[in-house]
Amino acid sequence: MKPWVCLLIVLWSCPAVPAAGGQVRDAMNPELALPAEGGGWQWDRRPERHDSRTLYRYMDGAAELYLAYGFRGLTVRRFVKPGAPSITVELYRLASPADAYGVFTFERQDAPAGIGQGSEFGGGMLRFWKGSHLVSIYADGEGGGVESALLALGRAVADAIPETGPEPELIRSLPGREFGLREGSLRFLRSHILLNQRFFIAHRNILNLDGTAEAVLAQYLRGGEKLHLLLVRYPDPQAAAAAYGSFLTAYLPDSAGNGRVRTEEGRWTLAERQERCILVVFGAATEADADALLREAKGRLPRRR
């Protein structure tokens, strides 16, 4: 057997490392002393870890979401208690805090739980992000003490993650509730495929979202009408200019290059480029509403250092 194959087998099968206080360090994340129990549920002591090759099999085809945000590894722990449903803890390590935030916002739909840097709890599942990690904790059924155990495990896992990280800088460019921002609608994206799943633009990647650009999408309510604001930031002005030209040609061919069109449904789409950023308002009831949102967002754009 080749030496490197032996090394892979040793790394995959190596046991978790004991830590103080009833915690056990994770072999893939040795800086993390993960909990061995919570709310009366005990870890079954069966280490399970996944990389990008085995993630597809574990998630049964749902791996693309995590891979789009720079997936680095997954640790799975199952907790058991006699006569009670088992509880699964999934600890995803992403490329950066911004990516962990992105995965969290992409699927967010429930009320916050006050755990980690952002969380939601509902339907028997707790999700939160902290630093470069996204955590999902869920039970295989209902029963006495399950919900409190989910929260207890969540707090313990959050405490075990030493790092924190900022939300993506571009988030601060979004106009807030005073402009009608709908809570929970914000999404941080890097892929045009994921963007289309939340707001369809085009089958082709007309905004050139190739992983080097960052995008935020949010929904607003203006005068009782819904509209969307999309901000995309590129590595440099040249990339933004190329993407802007592609978008105008494919999406707004009737705008005569000025990025303003009233659709057949009577809705307004406005698009502008500011240095290395593109801003687009979709579906505004009036041109004035779209203008107001664009002006506010432009004034909030981060300055390039």
N, C-alpha and C positions, 0 to 999 in steps of 0.2 A: 504493500500500500504506500502511495506517495506521501511524503512528510506533510504537505499542505492539507491533504485529505484528513490525516490524523489530527491535525490542529483544529480543523473545522468540527470534527466529531467531539473533540474535547471541549471546545467552546460551547457547542450546542447542548452538551449533556452536563456541563458543570453545574453543581447545585447552587442554590441561593446561599448567600453568605449571611450568617447570623449577625444581628446587631443588638444593641442594648434595648431594653424596654419592651421586649416582646415583638420587636420589628425584625424584618428580614430584608437584607439588601438584595437588590435586583442585579443579576449578573450583566444585563445589558445596560443598566443605568446604575453603576456602583455607588454613585453619590446619593441615591435614593434609598432610604430605609423604609420600605413599604410596610404597612400594618399586617400583622398575622391574624388579627381578630378585630371584630367590630360589632357592637350591639348583641353579643352572644353568638355570632357566627364565627367559625374558625376556618382559616385557610386550609385547603385539603393537602397542601405541601406537594402539589404536582406542578412544577414550573412549566410554563408554556410561553414561548416567544416566537415571533414571526418577523421575517424580513420581507422585502418587496417580492420575493419569489413565492413565498407561501401565503402572502396576504390574500391573494385571489381565492385560494382554496378556503381560507378561514371565513372570508366575507361573502362567499358565493356570488361573486361578480360585482360587488359594491366597492371594490378597492380603488377605483379611479378617482374618487373624491379625495382620498388621502394622498394618493400619489401626486395629484395636481398641486398639493401644498407641501411638497418636499418631504414625503414620508421617510422616516429614518428607522423606525422600529416599533413593535407592539409587544407589550407584556400583558398577559392575561392571567388573572387569578380567580379561582372559584372558591367561594366560602360556603360552608355547610353547617347545618344545625339539625339535630334529630327532629323529625316530624315537621320540618319547615322547608319551604322552597329554597333552592340554592341561589346564591347571589354571585354575579359575575362582575369583576372589575377589569376594565380595559384601559390601559395606559398607553396612549399613542405619543410618540416623540416625532415632532415635525421639524422642519428646517429652521424655523425662527419663531419668536413670539407672534409676529404678524401672521404667520401661516397657521399657528394654533388658533388664533383669533378668527382667521378666515374659515376654518373648518367649523368652529363653534357657531359663527353667525350664519353659515350656509344652511344649517338645519334647525336653527333656533325657532321655537314656537311656544314654549311654556313660560310660566312665571319664574322669576329669579329666586334662588335659594340662599344667596349670600355666602357662597363658597367659592374659593379661588378668586380670579380676577373678573370672572363673569360666569354666570351659571343659569341653569333652568332645571325645574323639577316638576314632573307631571307624567301621568300614565305609567307609573311604576319605573320611571327612569330618571336618574340624575346625570346631568352633563355639565362640565365646567372646563375652563381653560386656565392655565397658569404657566407663565414663562413659555417655553417651547412645547408644552404638553397639553394634550386634549384628553380628558378622562370621561368615560361612560360607565355608569354603574347601574345595573338593573337586576331584577329578581325574575326567577322562572315561574312565579305565581304570586298569589296573595296570601296573607296570613298575619297572625299577630306579631307585631313588632317589625315587620318587613320595612315599612317606610322609615321608621326611626333608625333601623340598621343601615339602610342606604345612606342616610344623611350622616350617620356616625362614621361610616367607612369613607364617605366623601371628604369629611373634615380631616380625617387622619391622613388620607392620601394627599390632600392639599397641603397639610403641614409638612409632609415628607418631601415636597418639591421645593428646593431651596431658592430657585431662581424666580424672578418676576420679569416682566418685559412690557414695554409700552404698546398700546394699540397702534395700528398703522397710522403714520402721520397724516395721511390723506383724509382720514376720518374727520379730522378737525376742520376740514374745509366744507363740510356739509352744513347748510343752514339748519337751525334747530327747530324746536317745537313751535317757536313763535312764527315760523313759516309753514307750519302744518306737518312737520315730520311725524310719521307714524312709528310709534315705538315698536321695536322688534323687527322692522322692515329692512334694516341696514344689512348689506352683504359686502364682504371683502373678497375679491375674486382675482384670479390670475389666468383663467382659462375661458375662451369664448364658448366652449361646450357647457361649462358650468353657468356662465352668464345666460346662455339661452334657456337653461332649465329654470331660471328665475324670472327672466324677461327676454323673450325671443327677439333677436336682432336680425340674424340672417344665418343661413346654413353655412356659408363661407365665413372665414375669419377676417371680416372686412375691417376690424379695428386692430388687427395685428397683435392680438394678445398672445404672445409667444413665451410667457413665463418671465420675461424681463420687465414687463409693464405691470402696474398695479391698478386695480379698478375698484371703485366703491359704487354701489347701487342702493338707492333708497327711494321709498315711496312717500309721497306727500298728499295731503288733503287740502285743497284750496277751493273755498266757496262750495264745499260739498262735493267737489269733483276730484278724482284721483289722477295723479300724474307721477312720473318717475324722473329722477335725476341721476345721471351717470357721470362719474368723473374718472378719467384714466390718466395716469402719469407714466411717461416713458423715460428711458434712460437719458435721452438728449432731445433737443429741439428737432433735429433732423428726423429721428424716428417718429416723433409726434406729427411732423408735417406730412410724412409719408402715410401715416395711418389716417390723418384727417382727410387727405386727398382721396384715399381709398373709401372712406366712409361716405363722403359727399357724393362720389361717383355712383356707389352702389345703393345707398339708402336715400339720398336726397338729390336725385338727378334733376329735379325740376326747380331746384333752389337758385339756379344761375350762379352758383358758387358762393352765395352769401349765407348759406346754412339756415335758411328760414323757409318753412313750408307749412301751409295749411292743408291738412289732408282732406280726402273726400268725406270723412266723418265730421269735418269741421273742427278738428283738433290741431294744435300747433306743435311742431317739432322744431326746436332751435338748437344749433350746434355752433360752438366757437372753439378756437385754439388759442391758448395762452402759453407761449414758450414751449415747454415740454408737456403740457397738459391739454387734454380735450375735455370739454364740458358739453353734455347733451341733455336737453329736457325733452321728454317724450309725453305726448298726450295731454298737453295743457289746454284748458277750455278757452283761454284767451291768450293773445300774444303778450299782453301786459303781465299776466301771471308767470309766463315763461321767462320774460325779461327780468322780472324781479328776482326770481330764483337764480338765474345765471349771474346777475350782478352781485348778489350776496355771496355766491360760491366763489366767484373770481376774486373778490376782496379777501377771502379767507385762504386762498391757495398758499401753500408754504413757499417761501422764497428759497431759491437754490443757493446752497452754501458754496 
